[in-house]
Amino acid sequence: MNSIPLAEKLRPTDLDHYLGQAHLVGPGAILRKAIESGNIPSMILWGPPGVGKTTLATLISHKLLRPFYTLSAINSGVKDIREVIQKSRESGGDAILFIDEIHRFSKSQQDSLLGAVEKGIITLIGATTENPSFEVISPLLSRCQVYILKDLDKKDLEQLIERGRELLERQTGKKIEVREREALLRVSGGDARKLLNALELAVNSSRDKSLVLTNEMLISVIQQNLALYDKSGEMHYDVISAFIKSVRGSDPNAAVYYLARMIEGGEDPKFIARRLLILASEDIGNANPNALLLATSCFQAISMVGMPEGRIILSQTATYLAASPKSNSAYLAIGKAQDLVKKTGDLPVPLPIRNAPTRLMKEAGYGRDYKYSHDYHQHFAFQEFMPEAISGTRLYDLADNPREREMRERLRSLWGDKYGY
């Protein structure tokens, strides 16, 4: 059996056979006009996995008949970028450089592109699944046009299933009927590569010369071959779930094990750092406020350093958070507060703590009798901050750990019985 994946074999060679993104490459669309004119800008293609970013870049190179270089941010560095820039300079400066997952490039790696893009030595096409406003440095972003690619719709995916079925029939000599498509569409999540991987896996799993694909059969095959099917599918979510639960469960050994699984599997380090940042507040919070500071520093450091060194920073952060005392009291507090707001609506703010920028508002009592906390002993004055209808409602329940026990004692000494601390 040919080892080239079905998704690669079905990659179109002209825009007329390209599925989806009609707002960009349909007749008369903005990017199609630029391609047909032969004068494209440097660009960032932003969209979910499997919607045609790499395919679109390849089609552009075929249409324009220009030297085309591809780098992956996972395993390329500044040296590789400089080599491409030099080759383009030597050939007249008309090369296209496609960088997949450009959001994984560190600041210094992105900086190395600036001069060549600005001078037109290369035309950059970067692909990213992350918001480029956050992941691409501003000077580079300002030199690129950002095009947003959308999920493929049901019609596009069904057309892709039919193309895949026809090619697999010719390739295998089997008679293939796709009787039910819901499982394929659901598993794909709008990702063409996932859909074709699943279809090919199902066909190759059977030796029958006549094959009928049903939802039940497809689900069974995919579940049995989950790792082969797609690293970023259910297995991806299982591992990140196990990682987060290990940190939450105070097991640094399991946490670093699942961290290694993700790193070896090519997971985006910023995705991992972002999850740790959320966990630092959701699961540790005021039990150890330093957790949020370290997680924030981790995310920033990963953005500056990149991989492979970033794995050390991730390991330090994950093990620290895992070993830290836990509290979800801040997480629960905002949930309770939001539920209360939904139930009670916009209750009037007490007059003493309202803003009074005009004389009329002052005359109406806005700000009157407000006690400036810093003028009082312990920088505290007993006064009402909650709307009258919910006065005394306790939303923040402190957890049982040294830091929050100390906070509870302070609140009890200040508020007495008002909030029941």
Summary of the structure (lengths in Angstrom):
residues: 421
radius of gyration: 28.2
end to end distance: 69.7
largest distance: 88.3
contacts: 1256
relative contact order: 0.07
helix: 58%
strand: 8%
